[in-house]
Amino acid sequence: MTHRAGINVPILDLSPEVDELWDELNVAIQRVLRRADFIMGEEVHLFEQEVAAYLGVKHAIGLNSGTDALIIALRALNIGSGDEVITTPFTFFATGESISSVGAKPVFVDIDPVSLNIDPRLIEAAITERTRAIMPVHLYGNPADMTQIMAIADKYGLKVIEDCAQSFGAKWEEKQTGTIGHLGAYSFFPSKNLGAFGDGGLLATNDDNLADLAKMLRTHGSRKKYHNETVGYNSRLDTIQAAILRVKLPHVESNNQARRRVAQIYNSTLMSVNAIRTPPLTAGHVFHQYSIAIGGGSDQLLRDGLKTYLSERGISTMIYYPIPQDRLPLYIDQYPRFPISEATSHCILSLPMGPYISETDIDYICNCILQWR
């Protein structure tokens, strides 16, 4: 297949969804403008009710970002200085950052080589008398093994905060991610499976006390205005963003199914390429990213070569993530090496993914890869 002149396949194109929902989005935004209830307005409360019903939890607390959701979850559990939280090194920095932000120490555990999520078999060895919680990340929309993680947490009396920034709508054994642990933290960054048109986040929980604390913390540590009980945050979900999310929420299931179909097409073609390992089509996976492993991590130049090759043909790719958290300047030399995480960072490459990507573009991407080497 020859190179298509002038082709541009972005890693994610948000414009088709905007076009499809244009009229509904405008009505929702105009509704907020007419009410002029821009902070903690009616749309926020309605969205919280609707998303709680979708997730199947008692409480959904709208927040300013997914990062704030993690921080407020930790604060609600009274985790702070001297405490330890076990998590994965292979994810975005917000995970470790949230733990450090409350004064606790992130304790990293290497990942499973297939799921790329935290390896439950390694968690128990990392537990100390200071361990207070486990923070699994459902990377790329692929649910972590919550059965084993919850069993370990129950055995040692630990809390579980699920980092669901990439997994809205994903399920583990028919339960929504974020509803299995004690708290679930979500991001509504525009590129997420449920994305706002700016920053946004959410905490989900079935615990009345934790919900009450989270609501207090999001509004400067006050349950009643001007009656501040603790140091909190200005972390309210914007009313216009809530209105946009209400329009988009009913489309999450169909969009996630579309993402799975894209992954199936990719897998059916690329699994025959010897140098490439395709991601597993596990039940409940919602493919926030479609990430392949090139060369098994032994040769970073091979991955980088494919990235350049595709870029020259108008295909955008991303590396999620080029540096494991433990190797970042903030944490370097504080931890042992995590070989699977490091190897994965050398070979991982995310291809264009989204519910609106055309089969023509998918075929073009796959054919370019087949002609590589």
FENMOUR-V718045 format. One record per backbone hydrogen bond with DSSP energy under -1.0 kcal/mol. CO is the residue of the C=O (numbers start at 1). NH is the residue of the N-H. If there is no record, write none. Layout:
# FENMOUR-V718045
co	nh
CO	NH
CO	NH
This chain:
# FENMOUR-V718045
co	nh
4	7
9	316
11	353
14	18
15	19
16	20
17	21
21	25
22	26
23	27
24	28
25	29
26	30
27	31
28	32
29	33
30	34
31	35
32	36
38	239
41	45
42	46
43	47
44	48
45	49
46	50
47	51
48	52
49	53
50	54
51	55
52	56
52	57
59	205
61	203
63	201
65	69
66	70
67	71
68	72
69	73
70	74
71	75
72	76
73	77
74	79
75	78
80	83
83	105
84	132
84	133
85	107
86	135
87	109
89	91
89	325
92	95
93	97
94	98
95	99
96	100
97	101
99	104
100	103
105	85
107	87
110	119
112	116
117	112
119	122
120	123
123	126
124	127
128	131
130	84
132	159
133	86
134	161
136	163
137	139
138	141
139	142
140	288
140	289
141	286
144	146
145	149
146	150
147	151
148	152
149	153
150	154
151	155
152	156
153	158
159	134
160	182
160	183
162	164
162	185
163	138
164	167
167	170
170	177
172	175
175	172
176	179
183	162
184	204
185	164
186	202
188	196
189	192
200	188
201	63
202	186
203	61
204	184
205	59
207	211
208	212
209	213
210	214
211	215
212	216
213	217
214	218
216	221
216	222
217	233
218	235
219	222
221	229
221	230
224	227
233	220
233	235
238	242
239	243
240	244
241	245
242	246
243	247
244	248
245	249
248	251
249	252
251	255
252	256
253	257
254	258
255	259
256	260
257	261
258	262
259	263
260	264
261	265
262	266
263	267
264	268
265	269
266	270
267	271
270	273
273	276
275	295
277	293
280	282
282	285
290	351
292	349
293	277
295	298
299	303
300	304
301	305
302	306
303	307
304	308
305	309
306	310
307	311
308	312
310	313
310	315
311	314
314	9
318	350
324	327
325	328
328	331
328	332
331	334
338	342
339	343
340	344
341	345
344	348
347	294
349	292
350	318
358	362
359	363
360	364
361	365
362	366
363	367
364	368
365	369
366	370
367	371
